[in-house]
Amino acid sequence: MDSCMYCVPGEKLANLMAPVAKLRVSTLFLLRDQSFAGRCVLMFEDHCKEVDEVPEGKKLPLMQDLSDAVSAIRAVFSPDKVNYAIFGDEVTHLHVHLVPKQKGGTLWGQAYCAQAVEAVRLSPVAWEERIEAVRLALNTQGGK
Ligand SMILES: [Zn+2]
């Protein structure tokens, strides 16, 4: 889809996130807003709106990608729980928000909502280091 920021990556996407790694059938991104340390998005490679539109042969690899991504996030950030959110009202391209949460921390016990918290942006260097840490953890976990 020409108007989709995931299908046609440009400035809008770059302002929101940066790719960490290409996995089997998806790409993992680290969000610039790190109000939750390690907040990522896992984007499915095809423009599907709903989970049941994912081709049969890609459903399992997508779940494996999700699992690898979460393992990497857990290894780097040690969250008490990762929250998973699939919205897509406006950005319909199938993507999963991965939100590491700490017990007693921001929105603990509540549903994740980006609008509910103040955005936290790291310095460019710290952000790059975080991307590299997740990338390294993905490789270490033996993903793919
Ligand atoms: Zn798309």
Backbone and ligand atoms as CSV (ligand in chain L), in Angstrom:
chain,resi,resn,atom,element,x,y,z
A,1,MET,N,N,0.842,-1.209,0.000
A,1,MET,CA,C,0.000,0.000,0.000
A,1,MET,C,C,0.873,1.253,0.000
A,2,ASP,N,N,0.631,2.116,-0.954
A,2,ASP,CA,C,1.468,3.299,-1.120
A,2,ASP,C,C,1.420,4.242,0.073
A,3,SER,N,N,0.283,4.293,0.748
A,3,SER,CA,C,0.124,5.259,1.831
A,3,SER,C,C,0.516,4.689,3.190
A,4,CYS,N,N,0.990,3.457,3.210
A,4,CYS,CA,C,1.302,2.804,4.487
A,4,CYS,C,C,2.741,3.097,4.894
A,5,MET,N,N,2.931,3.593,6.110
A,5,MET,CA,C,4.284,3.970,6.540
A,5,MET,C,C,5.186,2.766,6.720
A,6,TYR,N,N,4.590,1.588,6.890
A,6,TYR,CA,C,5.421,0.384,7.011
A,6,TYR,C,C,5.779,-0.168,5.627
A,7,CYS,N,N,4.851,-0.106,4.678
A,7,CYS,CA,C,5.137,-0.600,3.326
A,7,CYS,C,C,6.096,0.335,2.592
A,8,VAL,N,N,5.928,1.628,2.831
A,8,VAL,CA,C,6.779,2.627,2.180
A,8,VAL,C,C,7.442,3.466,3.269
A,9,PRO,N,N,8.530,2.925,3.846
A,9,PRO,CA,C,9.168,3.630,4.970
A,9,PRO,C,C,9.721,4.983,4.537
A,10,GLY,N,N,9.486,5.972,5.345
A,10,GLY,CA,C,9.979,7.318,5.050
A,10,GLY,C,C,10.252,8.042,6.345
A,11,GLU,N,N,10.131,9.355,6.258
A,11,GLU,CA,C,10.459,10.197,7.398
A,11,GLU,C,C,9.556,9.928,8.598
A,12,LYS,N,N,8.282,9.670,8.325
A,12,LYS,CA,C,7.333,9.453,9.419
A,12,LYS,C,C,7.762,8.258,10.271
A,13,LEU,N,N,8.098,7.170,9.587
A,13,LEU,CA,C,8.531,5.971,10.305
A,13,LEU,C,C,9.848,6.234,11.041
A,14,ALA,N,N,10.775,6.883,10.350
A,14,ALA,CA,C,12.093,7.144,10.939
A,14,ALA,C,C,11.981,8.024,12.178
A,15,ASN,N,N,10.966,8.889,12.211
A,15,ASN,CA,C,10.772,9.739,13.380
A,15,ASN,C,C,10.208,8.964,14.568
A,16,LEU,N,N,9.603,7.833,14.287
A,16,LEU,CA,C,8.971,7.053,15.347
A,16,LEU,C,C,9.847,5.917,15.857
A,17,MET,N,N,10.636,5.337,14.955
A,17,MET,CA,C,11.357,4.114,15.328
A,17,MET,C,C,12.491,3.835,14.351
A,18,ALA,N,N,13.351,2.900,14.736
A,18,ALA,CA,C,14.445,2.474,13.861
A,18,ALA,C,C,14.510,0.950,13.860
A,19,PRO,N,N,14.856,0.366,12.720
A,19,PRO,CA,C,14.912,-1.095,12.660
A,19,PRO,C,C,16.052,-1.655,13.511
A,20,VAL,N,N,15.745,-2.721,14.204
A,20,VAL,CA,C,16.755,-3.441,14.987
A,20,VAL,C,C,17.272,-4.611,14.162
A,21,ALA,N,N,16.340,-5.382,13.615
A,21,ALA,CA,C,16.742,-6.547,12.830
A,21,ALA,C,C,15.563,-7.066,12.023
A,22,LYS,N,N,15.905,-7.664,10.887
A,22,LYS,CA,C,14.917,-8.371,10.084
A,22,LYS,C,C,14.878,-9.800,10.593
A,23,LEU,N,N,13.707,-10.273,10.903
A,23,LEU,CA,C,13.559,-11.649,11.385
A,23,LEU,C,C,12.961,-12.487,10.251
A,24,ARG,N,N,12.363,-13.632,10.570
A,24,ARG,CA,C,11.880,-14.544,9.522
A,24,ARG,C,C,10.864,-13.874,8.595
A,25,VAL,N,N,9.809,-13.352,9.200
A,25,VAL,CA,C,8.733,-12.758,8.392
A,25,VAL,C,C,8.328,-11.395,8.949
A,26,SER,N,N,9.226,-10.806,9.682
A,26,SER,CA,C,8.892,-9.528,10.304
A,26,SER,C,C,10.170,-8.732,10.536
A,27,THR,N,N,9.979,-7.490,10.925
A,27,THR,CA,C,11.101,-6.636,11.306
A,27,THR,C,C,10.831,-6.095,12.702
A,28,LEU,N,N,11.868,-6.136,13.524
A,28,LEU,CA,C,11.755,-5.582,14.865
A,28,LEU,C,C,12.293,-4.160,14.856
A,29,PHE,N,N,11.522,-3.251,15.431
A,29,PHE,CA,C,11.924,-1.845,15.539
A,29,PHE,C,C,12.011,-1.448,17.009
A,30,LEU,N,N,12.924,-0.557,17.313
A,30,LEU,CA,C,12.934,0.063,18.636
A,30,LEU,C,C,12.300,1.443,18.503
A,31,LEU,N,N,11.346,1.731,19.374
A,31,LEU,CA,C,10.666,3.020,19.336
A,31,LEU,C,C,11.574,4.122,19.872
A,32,ARG,N,N,11.464,5.296,19.295
A,32,ARG,CA,C,12.221,6.435,19.831
A,32,ARG,C,C,11.692,6.793,21.210
A,33,ASP,N,N,10.393,6.673,21.384
A,33,ASP,CA,C,9.808,6.901,22.704
A,33,ASP,C,C,10.130,5.699,23.588
A,34,GLN,N,N,11.025,5.931,24.518
A,34,GLN,CA,C,11.431,4.848,25.417
A,34,GLN,C,C,10.861,5.068,26.824
A,35,SER,N,N,9.630,5.561,26.876
A,35,SER,CA,C,8.971,5.742,28.177
A,35,SER,C,C,8.863,4.398,28.891
A,36,PHE,N,N,8.847,3.325,28.130
A,36,PHE,CA,C,9.001,1.984,28.676
A,36,PHE,C,C,10.320,1.457,28.079
A,37,ALA,N,N,11.303,1.245,28.925
A,37,ALA,CA,C,12.625,0.849,28.434
A,37,ALA,C,C,12.517,-0.439,27.624
A,38,GLY,N,N,12.920,-0.337,26.360
A,38,GLY,CA,C,12.883,-1.501,25.489
A,38,GLY,C,C,11.625,-1.601,24.650
A,39,ARG,N,N,10.828,-0.551,24.663
A,39,ARG,CA,C,9.586,-0.580,23.885
A,39,ARG,C,C,9.885,-0.768,22.396
A,40,CYS,N,N,9.273,-1.784,21.820
A,40,CYS,CA,C,9.522,-2.148,20.426
A,40,CYS,C,C,8.218,-2.337,19.658
A,41,VAL,N,N,8.359,-2.451,18.357
A,41,VAL,CA,C,7.256,-2.853,17.491
A,41,VAL,C,C,7.767,-3.985,16.598
A,42,LEU,N,N,6.968,-5.018,16.484
A,42,LEU,CA,C,7.275,-6.093,15.545
A,42,LEU,C,C,6.316,-5.955,14.367
A,43,MET,N,N,6.877,-5.662,13.194
A,43,MET,CA,C,6.056,-5.420,12.003
A,43,MET,C,C,6.068,-6.637,11.090
A,44,PHE,N,N,4.902,-7.134,10.778
A,44,PHE,CA,C,4.802,-8.249,9.834
A,44,PHE,C,C,5.211,-7.762,8.446
A,45,GLU,N,N,5.839,-8.643,7.666
A,45,GLU,CA,C,6.407,-8.203,6.382
A,45,GLU,C,C,5.355,-7.874,5.310
A,46,ASP,N,N,4.183,-8.448,5.418
A,46,ASP,CA,C,3.131,-8.188,4.428
A,46,ASP,C,C,2.092,-7.224,4.982
A,47,HIS,N,N,1.436,-6.523,4.070
A,47,HIS,CA,C,0.395,-5.610,4.520
A,47,HIS,C,C,-0.898,-6.381,4.784
A,48,CYS,N,N,-0.998,-6.934,5.971
A,48,CYS,CA,C,-2.232,-7.592,6.404
A,48,CYS,C,C,-2.863,-6.710,7.463
A,49,LYS,N,N,-4.167,-6.641,7.430
A,49,LYS,CA,C,-4.867,-5.811,8.405
A,49,LYS,C,C,-5.189,-6.609,9.671
A,50,GLU,N,N,-5.562,-7.850,9.473
A,50,GLU,CA,C,-5.964,-8.684,10.611
A,50,GLU,C,C,-5.100,-9.941,10.677
A,51,VAL,N,N,-5.018,-10.532,11.846
A,51,VAL,CA,C,-4.187,-11.723,12.056
A,51,VAL,C,C,-4.642,-12.874,11.155
A,52,ASP,N,N,-5.931,-12.974,10.927
A,52,ASP,CA,C,-6.409,-14.092,10.103
A,52,ASP,C,C,-6.151,-13.882,8.611
A,53,GLU,N,N,-5.539,-12.744,8.267
A,53,GLU,CA,C,-5.131,-12.522,6.877
A,53,GLU,C,C,-3.682,-12.963,6.642
A,54,VAL,N,N,-2.971,-13.281,7.709
A,54,VAL,CA,C,-1.588,-13.763,7.563
A,54,VAL,C,C,-1.640,-15.125,6.879
A,55,PRO,N,N,-0.872,-15.296,5.781
A,55,PRO,CA,C,-0.881,-16.588,5.088
A,55,PRO,C,C,-0.514,-17.724,6.040
A,56,GLU,N,N,-1.124,-18.876,5.836
A,56,GLU,CA,C,-0.923,-20.014,6.749
A,56,GLU,C,C,0.554,-20.289,6.991
A,57,GLY,N,N,1.345,-20.270,5.923
A,57,GLY,CA,C,2.759,-20.617,6.042
A,57,GLY,C,C,3.582,-19.604,6.818
A,58,LYS,N,N,3.003,-18.460,7.114
A,58,LYS,CA,C,3.749,-17.418,7.825
A,58,LYS,C,C,3.277,-17.228,9.264
A,59,LYS,N,N,2.228,-17.929,9.640
A,59,LYS,CA,C,1.702,-17.742,11.000
A,59,LYS,C,C,2.681,-18.245,12.061
A,60,LEU,N,N,3.215,-19.431,11.856
A,60,LEU,CA,C,4.156,-19.974,12.833
A,60,LEU,C,C,5.462,-19.174,12.862
A,61,PRO,N,N,6.058,-18.874,11.692
A,61,PRO,CA,C,7.265,-18.038,11.729
A,61,PRO,C,C,7.031,-16.688,12.406
A,62,LEU,N,N,5.852,-16.132,12.252
A,62,LEU,CA,C,5.550,-14.859,12.906
A,62,LEU,C,C,5.556,-15.033,14.422
A,63,MET,N,N,4.986,-16.118,14.886
A,63,MET,CA,C,4.985,-16.371,16.334
A,63,MET,C,C,6.399,-16.647,16.832
A,64,GLN,N,N,7.215,-17.312,16.012
A,64,GLN,CA,C,8.616,-17.539,16.389
A,64,GLN,C,C,9.382,-16.215,16.451
A,65,ASP,N,N,9.110,-15.335,15.507
A,65,ASP,CA,C,9.733,-14.003,15.535
A,65,ASP,C,C,9.337,-13.262,16.806
A,66,LEU,N,N,8.065,-13.329,17.129
A,66,LEU,CA,C,7.561,-12.668,18.331
A,66,LEU,C,C,8.284,-13.211,19.562
A,67,SER,N,N,8.422,-14.514,19.609
A,67,SER,CA,C,9.096,-15.163,20.730
A,67,SER,C,C,10.558,-14.726,20.822
A,68,ASP,N,N,11.252,-14.701,19.704
A,68,ASP,CA,C,12.661,-14.269,19.700
A,68,ASP,C,C,12.785,-12.817,20.142
A,69,ALA,N,N,11.874,-11.987,19.649
A,69,ALA,CA,C,11.915,-10.566,20.004
A,69,ALA,C,C,11.725,-10.391,21.507
A,70,VAL,N,N,10.776,-11.112,22.055
A,70,VAL,CA,C,10.509,-10.991,23.492
A,70,VAL,C,C,11.682,-11.530,24.302
A,71,SER,N,N,12.292,-12.613,23.842
A,71,SER,CA,C,13.473,-13.142,24.542
A,71,SER,C,C,14.579,-12.102,24.597
A,72,ALA,N,N,14.784,-11.421,23.484
A,72,ALA,CA,C,15.832,-10.397,23.433
A,72,ALA,C,C,15.496,-9.244,24.371
A,73,ILE,N,N,14.254,-8.805,24.341
A,73,ILE,CA,C,13.827,-7.709,25.213
A,73,ILE,C,C,13.990,-8.108,26.681
A,74,ARG,N,N,13.611,-9.320,26.993
A,74,ARG,CA,C,13.743,-9.790,28.384
A,74,ARG,C,C,15.203,-9.857,28.802
A,75,ALA,N,N,16.055,-10.302,27.882
A,75,ALA,CA,C,17.478,-10.431,28.207
A,75,ALA,C,C,18.100,-9.072,28.493
A,76,VAL,N,N,17.678,-8.062,27.758
A,76,VAL,CA,C,18.312,-6.741,27.899
A,76,VAL,C,C,17.681,-5.917,29.018
A,77,PHE,N,N,16.350,-5.964,29.143
A,77,PHE,CA,C,15.656,-5.020,30.024
A,77,PHE,C,C,15.047,-5.643,31.286
A,78,SER,N,N,15.020,-6.955,31.362
A,78,SER,CA,C,14.501,-7.665,32.538
A,78,SER,C,C,13.150,-7.131,33.028
A,79,PRO,N,N,12.175,-7.014,32.147
A,79,PRO,CA,C,10.871,-6.536,32.612
A,79,PRO,C,C,10.173,-7.600,33.465
A,80,ASP,N,N,9.264,-7.146,34.325
A,80,ASP,CA,C,8.454,-8.109,35.078
A,80,ASP,C,C,7.384,-8.714,34.189
A,81,LYS,N,N,6.982,-7.964,33.143
A,81,LYS,CA,C,5.998,-8.464,32.186
A,81,LYS,C,C,6.119,-7.673,30.893
A,82,VAL,N,N,6.024,-8.372,29.789
A,82,VAL,CA,C,5.924,-7.694,28.499
A,82,VAL,C,C,4.444,-7.647,28.130
A,83,ASN,N,N,3.980,-6.468,27.778
A,83,ASN,CA,C,2.612,-6.335,27.281
A,83,ASN,C,C,2.645,-6.370,25.761
A,84,TYR,N,N,1.604,-6.956,25.174
A,84,TYR,CA,C,1.507,-7.092,23.723
A,84,TYR,C,C,0.261,-6.347,23.274
A,85,ALA,N,N,0.411,-5.464,22.327
A,85,ALA,CA,C,-0.744,-4.702,21.877
A,85,ALA,C,C,-0.800,-4.662,20.355
A,86,ILE,N,N,-1.930,-5.058,19.830
A,86,ILE,CA,C,-2.172,-4.930,18.394
A,86,ILE,C,C,-3.378,-4.020,18.243
A,87,PHE,N,N,-3.162,-2.833,17.690
A,87,PHE,CA,C,-4.263,-1.886,17.516
A,87,PHE,C,C,-4.613,-1.799,16.024
A,88,GLY,N,N,-4.015,-0.814,15.354
A,88,GLY,CA,C,-4.187,-0.733,13.905
A,88,GLY,C,C,-5.436,-0.036,13.422
A,89,ASP,N,N,-6.069,0.770,14.275
A,89,ASP,CA,C,-7.234,1.526,13.795
A,89,ASP,C,C,-6.836,2.410,12.627
A,90,GLU,N,N,-5.717,3.081,12.785
A,90,GLU,CA,C,-5.289,4.018,11.748
A,90,GLU,C,C,-4.120,3.483,10.927
A,91,VAL,N,N,-3.116,2.932,11.602
A,91,VAL,CA,C,-2.020,2.263,10.879
A,91,VAL,C,C,-2.409,0.782,10.813
A,92,THR,N,N,-3.018,0.412,9.687
A,92,THR,CA,C,-3.654,-0.908,9.627
A,92,THR,C,C,-2.672,-2.053,9.392
A,93,HIS,N,N,-1.477,-1.744,8.940
A,93,HIS,CA,C,-0.463,-2.777,8.684
A,93,HIS,C,C,-0.180,-3.543,9.983
A,94,LEU,N,N,-0.334,-4.862,9.943
A,94,LEU,CA,C,-0.219,-5.672,11.152
A,94,LEU,C,C,1.121,-5.458,11.856
A,95,HIS,N,N,1.053,-4.982,13.092
A,95,HIS,CA,C,2.243,-4.785,13.907
A,95,HIS,C,C,1.867,-4.967,15.365
A,96,VAL,N,N,2.831,-5.464,16.119
A,96,VAL,CA,C,2.589,-5.753,17.533
A,96,VAL,C,C,3.462,-4.837,18.380
A,97,HIS,N,N,2.842,-4.093,19.275
A,97,HIS,CA,C,3.598,-3.285,20.226
A,97,HIS,C,C,4.080,-4.202,21.341
A,98,LEU,N,N,5.358,-4.114,21.637
A,98,LEU,CA,C,5.949,-4.891,22.722
A,98,LEU,C,C,6.374,-3.904,23.792
A,99,VAL,N,N,5.699,-3.969,24.916
A,99,VAL,CA,C,5.874,-2.951,25.956
A,99,VAL,C,C,6.356,-3.611,27.243
A,100,PRO,N,N,7.664,-3.502,27.513
A,100,PRO,CA,C,8.193,-4.084,28.751
A,100,PRO,C,C,7.749,-3.243,29.949
A,101,LYS,N,N,7.194,-3.892,30.954
A,101,LYS,CA,C,6.720,-3.159,32.127
A,101,LYS,C,C,7.362,-3.705,33.394
A,102,GLN,N,N,7.540,-2.791,34.323
A,102,GLN,CA,C,8.131,-3.147,35.617
A,102,GLN,C,C,7.052,-3.105,36.692
A,103,LYS,N,N,7.094,-4.079,37.578
A,103,LYS,CA,C,6.132,-4.138,38.676
A,103,LYS,C,C,6.159,-2.828,39.455
A,104,GLY,N,N,5.005,-2.224,39.634
A,104,GLY,CA,C,4.920,-0.962,40.361
A,104,GLY,C,C,5.295,0.252,39.522
A,105,GLY,N,N,5.735,0.017,38.282
A,105,GLY,CA,C,6.147,1.115,37.414
A,105,GLY,C,C,4.976,1.689,36.634
A,106,THR,N,N,5.315,2.428,35.598
A,106,THR,CA,C,4.322,3.117,34.784
A,106,THR,C,C,3.277,2.146,34.232
A,107,LEU,N,N,2.018,2.478,34.486
A,107,LEU,CA,C,0.864,1.727,33.970
A,107,LEU,C,C,0.850,0.254,34.376
A,108,TRP,N,N,1.578,-0.065,35.438
A,108,TRP,CA,C,1.528,-1.453,35.915
A,108,TRP,C,C,0.083,-1.790,36.326
A,109,GLY,N,N,-0.407,-2.886,35.852
A,109,GLY,CA,C,-1.782,-3.281,36.167
A,109,GLY,C,C,-2.815,-2.628,35.271
A,110,GLN,N,N,-2.343,-1.800,34.336
A,110,GLN,CA,C,-3.267,-1.130,33.412
A,110,GLN,C,C,-2.866,-1.423,31.973
A,111,ALA,N,N,-3.812,-1.262,31.087
A,111,ALA,CA,C,-3.530,-1.489,29.674
A,111,ALA,C,C,-2.567,-0.434,29.163
A,112,TYR,N,N,-1.658,-0.855,28.316
A,112,TYR,CA,C,-0.712,0.061,27.702
A,112,TYR,C,C,-1.445,1.063,26.819
A,113,CYS,N,N,-1.073,2.323,26.932
A,113,CYS,CA,C,-1.629,3.371,26.086
A,113,CYS,C,C,-0.567,4.456,25.934
A,114,ALA,N,N,-0.078,4.625,24.703
A,114,ALA,CA,C,1.014,5.574,24.465
A,114,ALA,C,C,0.631,6.980,24.904
A,115,GLN,N,N,-0.631,7.335,24.756
A,115,GLN,CA,C,-1.069,8.695,25.074
A,115,GLN,C,C,-1.101,8.956,26.576
A,116,ALA,N,N,-1.035,7.882,27.363
A,116,ALA,CA,C,-1.175,8.036,28.811
A,116,ALA,C,C,0.132,8.416,29.496
A,117,VAL,N,N,1.210,8.345,28.761
A,117,VAL,CA,C,2.506,8.615,29.384
A,117,VAL,C,C,3.300,9.640,28.582
A,118,GLU,N,N,4.138,10.340,29.297
A,118,GLU,CA,C,5.021,11.321,28.662
A,118,GLU,C,C,6.102,10.595,27.859
A,119,ALA,N,N,6.337,11.020,26.645
A,119,ALA,CA,C,7.372,10.393,25.823
A,119,ALA,C,C,8.752,10.642,26.422
A,120,VAL,N,N,9.582,9.624,26.345
A,120,VAL,CA,C,10.962,9.730,26.818
A,120,VAL,C,C,11.881,9.462,25.642
A,121,ARG,N,N,12.700,10.435,25.334
A,121,ARG,CA,C,13.667,10.250,24.242
A,121,ARG,C,C,15.070,10.244,24.791
A,122,LEU,N,N,15.816,9.231,24.393
A,122,LEU,CA,C,17.203,9.112,24.834
A,122,LEU,C,C,18.087,9.980,23.949
A,123,SER,N,N,19.301,10.183,24.381
A,123,SER,CA,C,20.270,10.839,23.504
A,123,SER,C,C,20.507,9.902,22.324
A,124,PRO,N,N,20.906,10.452,21.170
A,124,PRO,CA,C,21.156,9.593,20.007
A,124,PRO,C,C,22.121,8.452,20.318
A,125,VAL,N,N,23.135,8.740,21.098
A,125,VAL,CA,C,24.126,7.702,21.424
A,125,VAL,C,C,23.495,6.605,22.280
A,126,ALA,N,N,22.761,7.004,23.305
A,126,ALA,CA,C,22.130,6.026,24.198
A,126,ALA,C,C,21.097,5.188,23.439
A,127,TRP,N,N,20.415,5.843,22.524
A,127,TRP,CA,C,19.401,5.141,21.733
A,127,TRP,C,C,20.058,4.095,20.825
A,128,GLU,N,N,21.141,4.498,20.169
A,128,GLU,CA,C,21.887,3.561,19.313
A,128,GLU,C,C,22.421,2.391,20.126
A,129,GLU,N,N,22.882,2.681,21.328
A,129,GLU,CA,C,23.399,1.611,22.194
A,129,GLU,C,C,22.289,0.626,22.541
A,130,ARG,N,N,21.110,1.162,22.757
A,130,ARG,CA,C,19.975,0.302,23.102
A,130,ARG,C,C,19.584,-0.579,21.911
A,131,ILE,N,N,19.588,0.008,20.720
A,131,ILE,CA,C,19.300,-0.766,19.503
A,131,ILE,C,C,20.323,-1.901,19.366
A,132,GLU,N,N,21.577,-1.548,19.584
A,132,GLU,CA,C,22.651,-2.540,19.436
A,132,GLU,C,C,22.529,-3.637,20.487
A,133,ALA,N,N,22.120,-3.283,21.676
A,133,ALA,CA,C,21.964,-4.278,22.751
A,133,ALA,C,C,20.868,-5.280,22.404
A,134,VAL,N,N,19.758,-4.789,21.852
A,134,VAL,CA,C,18.662,-5.689,21.467
A,134,VAL,C,C,19.105,-6.564,20.296
A,135,ARG,N,N,19.820,-5.956,19.353
A,135,ARG,CA,C,20.321,-6.700,18.185
A,135,ARG,C,C,21.257,-7.827,18.634
A,136,LEU,N,N,22.133,-7.501,19.532
A,136,LEU,CA,C,23.087,-8.480,20.044
A,136,LEU,C,C,22.343,-9.615,20.771
A,137,ALA,N,N,21.360,-9.245,21.569
A,137,ALA,CA,C,20.589,-10.251,22.308
A,137,ALA,C,C,19.832,-11.159,21.335
A,138,LEU,N,N,19.328,-10.600,20.257
A,138,LEU,CA,C,18.632,-11.412,19.253
A,138,LEU,C,C,19.576,-12.463,18.687
A,139,ASN,N,N,20.791,-12.037,18.380
A,139,ASN,CA,C,21.774,-12.974,17.829
A,139,ASN,C,C,22.194,-14.007,18.856
A,140,THR,N,N,22.355,-13.548,20.097
A,140,THR,CA,C,22.781,-14.440,21.164
A,140,THR,C,C,21.722,-15.497,21.460
A,141,GLN,N,N,20.462,-15.077,21.334
A,141,GLN,CA,C,19.357,-16.006,21.632
A,141,GLN,C,C,19.238,-17.075,20.546
A,142,GLY,N,N,19.999,-16.911,19.484
A,142,GLY,CA,C,19.940,-17.899,18.402
A,142,GLY,C,C,18.697,-17.770,17.559
A,143,GLY,N,N,18.191,-16.569,17.462
A,143,GLY,CA,C,17.005,-16.333,16.631
A,143,GLY,C,C,17.255,-16.684,15.176
A,144,LYS,N,N,16.217,-16.834,14.410
A,144,LYS,CA,C,16.185,-17.212,12.990
A,144,LYS,C,C,16.278,-18.695,12.773
L,1,ZN,ZN,ZN,1.601,-1.716,4.908
